[in-house]
């Protein structure tokens, strides 16, 4: 079960990143237009992030890379997965969720797209920083 969730979490990140990059691109290119298509792109991206969060939380309780025993802050890998990755991803998902909600409450299309641009871009930057990429060798990340 753990391996299946881990591979799903690792593979699904590419879908999340593609959706998020597309959402940000969409918000930058359609500055004065906000149609149902735009709304669905932003909604689907947010829902995908929430699904990824649930899989990640399940992994958090099963993984041997997360150990909250005394001294876990001294180990870079345990600290990253137990605190930095979790808090960073939660922050990004909360920002994206709040941004989408604020955009839905805005009146003008240009204002909606501006809110999405800001919140989704910040969320994307945080997510990119918190992914355990393979070039961060101490974390043991993989491409898939």
LINZI-V228598 format. One record per residue. N is the residue number from 0. RES is the residue in three letters. D_LAST is the distance of its C-alpha to the last C-alpha in whole Angstrom. Layout:
BEGIN
{{N;RES;D_LAST} {N;RES;D_LAST}}
END
This chain:
BEGIN
{{0;UNK;17} {1;UNK;15} {2;UNK;12} {3;UNK;12} {4;UNK;12} {5;UNK;9} {6;UNK;7} {7;UNK;9} {8;UNK;9} {9;UNK;5} {10;UNK;5} {11;UNK;9} {12;UNK;9} {13;UNK;9} {14;UNK;12} {15;UNK;13} {16;UNK;13} {17;UNK;15} {18;UNK;17} {19;UNK;18} {20;UNK;19} {21;UNK;21} {22;UNK;23} {23;UNK;24} {24;UNK;24} {25;UNK;26} {26;UNK;28} {27;UNK;29} {28;UNK;30} {29;UNK;32} {30;UNK;34} {31;UNK;37} {32;UNK;36} {33;UNK;35} {34;UNK;34} {35;UNK;33} {36;UNK;30} {37;UNK;29} {38;UNK;30} {39;UNK;27} {40;UNK;24} {41;UNK;25} {42;UNK;25} {43;UNK;22} {44;UNK;20} {45;UNK;22} {46;UNK;21} {47;UNK;18} {48;UNK;17} {49;UNK;20} {50;UNK;18} {51;UNK;15} {52;UNK;17} {53;UNK;19} {54;UNK;15} {55;UNK;15} {56;UNK;18} {57;UNK;18} {58;UNK;16} {59;UNK;18} {60;UNK;21} {61;UNK;19} {62;UNK;17} {63;UNK;18} {64;UNK;17} {65;UNK;19} {66;UNK;23} {67;UNK;26} {68;UNK;28} {69;UNK;31} {70;UNK;29} {71;UNK;26} {72;UNK;27} {73;UNK;27} {74;UNK;24} {75;UNK;21} {76;UNK;18} {77;UNK;20} {78;UNK;22} {79;UNK;18} {80;UNK;17} {81;UNK;20} {82;UNK;22} {83;UNK;20} {84;UNK;17} {85;UNK;19} {86;UNK;22} {87;UNK;20} {88;UNK;18} {89;UNK;21} {90;UNK;23} {91;UNK;21} {92;UNK;21} {93;UNK;25} {94;UNK;26} {95;UNK;24} {96;UNK;26} {97;UNK;29} {98;UNK;29} {99;UNK;29} {100;UNK;32} {101;UNK;34} {102;UNK;33} {103;UNK;34} {104;UNK;37} {105;UNK;38} {106;UNK;41} {107;UNK;40} {108;UNK;38} {109;UNK;37} {110;UNK;37} {111;UNK;34} {112;UNK;32} {113;UNK;33} {114;UNK;32} {115;UNK;29} {116;UNK;28} {117;UNK;29} {118;UNK;27} {119;UNK;24} {120;UNK;24} {121;UNK;24} {122;UNK;21} {123;UNK;19} {124;UNK;20} {125;UNK;20} {126;UNK;16} {127;UNK;15} {128;UNK;17} {129;UNK;16} {130;UNK;12} {131;UNK;11} {132;UNK;10} {133;UNK;10} {134;UNK;13} {135;UNK;14} {136;UNK;15} {137;UNK;17} {138;UNK;14} {139;UNK;12} {140;UNK;9} {141;UNK;5} {142;UNK;4} {143;UNK;0}}
END
